[in-house]
Amino acid sequence: MYVITGATGALGRLAVESLLERVPAEQVRATGRRVGTLDDLAARGVDVRRADYTDPASLAEAFAGATRVLFVSGSDAGARLEQHRAVVDALSAVGTLELVAYTSILYAQTSDLVLAAEHAGTERFLAEAGLPAVLLRNGWYVENFLGALPVTIEHGMVGASGDGRFDAATRADFAAAAVAALTGGATAGDVFELGAPGFTRAELAAGIGQAAGRPVTYTDLSVEDYTAALVGAGLPEGFAAVLADSDRGAAAGLLAAPGDDLARLLGRPAQPWTQVVEQAVRAALVTP
Ligand SMILES: NC(=O)c1ccc[n+]([C@@H]2O[C@H](COP(=O)([O-])OP(=O)(O)OC[C@H]3O[C@@H](n4cnc5c(N)ncnc54)[C@H](OP(=O)(O)O)[C@@H]3O)[C@@H](O)[C@H]2O)c1
């Protein structure tokens, strides 16, 4: 039985859809907290179970009989070490487990990004438990940059990443790669640094401008000024600081992934970011 956690979220849902292209629905279990959002999958024959990383009993039920598990990192930043510890404990009790693939972050063990600490800790838990683990160290989603396109097109982009590259890929490609790893493309102990040929923020702004048919500027700020700009745009201070810290890391190369791990797992090149940007700009310009 394949089990996907976080199937109620964007990446996990895409992974379930990708998995269903490869194996029958009876072999797929989709889990998450808001399982009401998975009714359509249940109707297609997928086994839907609640799995809350803060509720060990739910994890035991979710993982019962599991052979291959996609462990999607949780979204409660700051609370994830304890939560992921519970997931690893629950997986350790599964006698049928053959492989667990964990969605980590680029260079988790050496990255000094604020966001990397919980991923590094989770990777250590998996190793200490002796689980047959594959580490999917995901780079940034291209979609992270496309949430406020009308504002970006109108006012330009700000950031603090300098000439740092984001070798970002789509969630769909990260999900397909995860499924490839789970269904035979990887073996226990494999570590993948996943990304696609990407962009600096200046290149991204230029690409958005090209798609929109008007120049879009990029203004590089200090980390402090970028944090303040994000707070000014309405983000909570803690979240703004984490985003600005990620730009700091990008400037230092922590979000670049020059290898070809993603394309090799996919068996094809990842979708080019320019294409994703073109589609998103077109959609943003027709949606008032
Ligand atoms: N690489 C990147 O650029 C990037 C960006 C953002 C996040 N991430 C990481 O990648 C993960 C997947 O990304 P995404 O876009 O799919 O995020 P998402 O749409 O926010 O989905 C997060 C998923 O994690 C589940 N989850 C969170 N806390 C949980 C808990 N305590 N117990 C059980 N499930 C829990 C959520 O379940 P419910 O919805 O049912 O509560 C949801 O299914 C995120 O959770 C985060 O760790 C990566």
The ligand as an SDF file (V2000), in Angstrom:
LIG
                    3D

 48 52  0  0  0  0  0  0  0  0999 V2000
    9.7140   24.0770   -1.6180 N   0  0  0  0  0  0  0  0  0  0  0  0
    8.9360   25.1140   -1.3750 C   0  0  0  0  0  0  0  0  0  0  0  0
    8.9920   26.1590   -2.0610 O   0  0  0  0  0  0  0  0  0  0  0  0
    7.9350   25.0370   -0.2800 C   0  0  0  0  0  0  0  0  0  0  0  0
    7.0460   26.0900   -0.0970 C   0  0  0  0  0  0  0  0  0  0  0  0
    6.0900   25.9770    0.9250 C   0  0  0  0  0  0  0  0  0  0  0  0
    6.0710   24.8390    1.7170 C   0  0  0  0  0  0  0  0  0  0  0  0
    6.9460   23.8370    1.5150 N   0  0  0  0  0  0  0  0  0  0  0  0
    6.9580   22.5970    2.3200 C   0  0  0  0  0  0  0  0  0  0  0  0
    6.4150   21.5570    1.5030 O   0  0  0  0  0  0  0  0  0  0  0  0
    5.2160   21.0300    2.0910 C   0  0  0  0  0  0  0  0  0  0  0  0
    4.2070   20.7470    0.9900 C   0  0  0  0  0  0  0  0  0  0  0  0
    3.9670   21.9320    0.2590 O   0  0  0  0  0  0  0  0  0  0  0  0
    2.4900   22.3300   -0.1550 P   0  0  0  0  0  0  0  0  0  0  0  0
    2.6110   23.4090   -1.1350 O   0  0  0  0  0  0  0  0  0  0  0  0
    1.7070   21.1250   -0.4880 O   0  0  0  0  0  0  0  0  0  0  0  0
    1.9220   22.9430    1.2200 O   0  0  0  0  0  0  0  0  0  0  0  0
    0.3870   23.0170    1.6890 P   0  0  0  0  0  0  0  0  0  0  0  0
   -0.5140   23.1180    0.5040 O   0  0  0  0  0  0  0  0  0  0  0  0
    0.3310   24.0570    2.7380 O   0  0  0  0  0  0  0  0  0  0  0  0
    0.1220   21.5840    2.3340 O   0  0  0  0  0  0  0  0  0  0  0  0
    0.6520   21.2520    3.5870 C   0  0  0  0  0  0  0  0  0  0  0  0
    0.1670   19.8470    3.8910 C   0  0  0  0  0  0  0  0  0  0  0  0
    0.7450   19.4500    5.1340 O   0  0  0  0  0  0  0  0  0  0  0  0
   -0.3110   18.9440    5.9310 C   0  0  0  0  0  0  0  0  0  0  0  0
   -0.0010   19.1510    7.3290 N   0  0  0  0  0  0  0  0  0  0  0  0
    0.4550   20.2660    7.9160 C   0  0  0  0  0  0  0  0  0  0  0  0
    0.5630   20.0840    9.2360 N   0  0  0  0  0  0  0  0  0  0  0  0
    0.1560   18.8130    9.4720 C   0  0  0  0  0  0  0  0  0  0  0  0
    0.0170   18.0270   10.6470 C   0  0  0  0  0  0  0  0  0  0  0  0
    0.2930   18.5330   11.8590 N   0  0  0  0  0  0  0  0  0  0  0  0
   -0.4160   16.7670   10.5230 N   0  0  0  0  0  0  0  0  0  0  0  0
   -0.7190   16.2590    9.3090 C   0  0  0  0  0  0  0  0  0  0  0  0
   -0.6240   16.9400    8.1670 N   0  0  0  0  0  0  0  0  0  0  0  0
   -0.1910   18.2070    8.2670 C   0  0  0  0  0  0  0  0  0  0  0  0
   -1.5170   19.7320    5.5490 C   0  0  0  0  0  0  0  0  0  0  0  0
   -2.6730   19.0510    5.9720 O   0  0  0  0  0  0  0  0  0  0  0  0
   -4.1080   19.7870    6.1460 P   0  0  0  0  0  0  0  0  0  0  0  0
   -4.2030   20.7370    4.9810 O   0  0  0  0  0  0  0  0  0  0  0  0
   -5.0740   18.6630    6.0370 O   0  0  0  0  0  0  0  0  0  0  0  0
   -4.0920   20.4820    7.4440 O   0  0  0  0  0  0  0  0  0  0  0  0
   -1.3500   19.7820    4.0390 C   0  0  0  0  0  0  0  0  0  0  0  0
   -1.8150   18.5990    3.4630 O   0  0  0  0  0  0  0  0  0  0  0  0
    4.7660   22.1200    3.0840 C   0  0  0  0  0  0  0  0  0  0  0  0
    3.9930   21.5480    4.1230 O   0  0  0  0  0  0  0  0  0  0  0  0
    6.1050   22.6660    3.5630 C   0  0  0  0  0  0  0  0  0  0  0  0
    6.6980   21.8090    4.5270 O   0  0  0  0  0  0  0  0  0  0  0  0
    7.8690   23.9030    0.5190 C   0  0  0  0  0  0  0  0  0  0  0  0
  1  2  1  0
  2  3  2  0
  2  4  1  0
  4  5  1  0
  4 48  2  0
  5  6  2  0
  6  7  1  0
  7  8  2  0
  8  9  1  0
  8 48  1  0
  9 10  1  0
  9 46  1  0
 10 11  1  0
 11 12  1  0
 11 44  1  0
 12 13  1  0
 13 14  1  0
 14 15  2  0
 14 16  1  0
 14 17  1  0
 17 18  1  0
 18 19  2  0
 18 20  1  0
 18 21  1  0
 21 22  1  0
 22 23  1  0
 23 24  1  0
 23 42  1  0
 24 25  1  0
 25 26  1  0
 25 36  1  0
 26 27  1  0
 26 35  1  0
 27 28  2  0
 28 29  1  0
 29 30  1  0
 29 35  2  0
 30 31  1  0
 30 32  2  0
 32 33  1  0
 33 34  2  0
 34 35  1  0
 36 37  1  0
 36 42  1  0
 37 38  1  0
 38 39  2  0
 38 40  1  0
 38 41  1  0
 42 43  1  0
 44 45  1  0
 44 46  1  0
 46 47  1  0
M  CHG  2   8   1  16  -1
M  END
$$$$
